[in-house]
Amino acid sequence: MQKAPQSQAQEKPKPKAMPKVEANFGKPGNISKEWPKIVTNLKNNGKIVLYTNLVGTQATELNDITVGIQFNKEITPFGKAVLEKQENVKEVENLVSNVCGKPMQVKYIENKAQKAEEPSIETSLQDIANASDIPFNIID
């Protein structure tokens, strides 16, 4: 009995592999030098929303397993939601891990300095009342 020729199974198209970011593994401070390349890599691979929320940020190694991403300005609620989505966290962690040469976690560090500079309305009213010798008491 002769075997029928096997039909070639259709090969599934392979997903586009993310280009690896060149790095000198294991050197301290390396992530800060490579971070702009990682962010550009996101843009080049169609992760535009993730890219726009990370452009203008800096990355520093906080410890052996964590990289902190510092924002120069306040994160919008939409931006925060985008960055905290599980698939986006994994995407950034994978790229950072490739650069560092070991599994890494990512921590987003918001810029709270701007918020601290702006006094609250209550503080402003308290200052005005104190300057005018007017008793001022806030009742919740």
Beta strands, then each sheet from edge to edge (+ up, - down):
strand 1: 58-61
strand 2: 66-70
strand 3: 105-109
sheet 1: 1+ 2- 3-
end
